[in-house]
Amino acid sequence: MSTVIELISRLLGIYIWVIIIRAVLSWVKPDPYNPIIRFICNLVDPVTYRLSRIIPTRVGMVDLSPLILIVIIQLIQSYLLPVLISGLAGL
């Protein structure tokens, strides 16, 4: 079962990189019809949109939702997943 948690941790790490790529893409304004760009936007935008509806993430012209999302994922990786691993080890 710890391999499943390790897989989740690795997928969350990859998702952090996708969020960073999406943030950089928002500065550059690439072709929105490019399938890779659409895939990245479809992975990140729904989550950041929901986060923005819960927490005000705009500071002037800057949207902090990607940064907040990365912090949430880091907290999950640092605190929640080790608790799950230690809980499974106790079984």
PyMOL commands that set and color helices and strands:
alter all, ss='L'
color gray80, all
select helices_A, chain A and resi 2-28+35-54+65-89
alter helices_A, ss='H'
color red, helices_A
select strands_A, chain A and resi 58-59+62-63
alter strands_A, ss='S'
color yellow, strands_A
deselect
rebuild
show_as cartoon
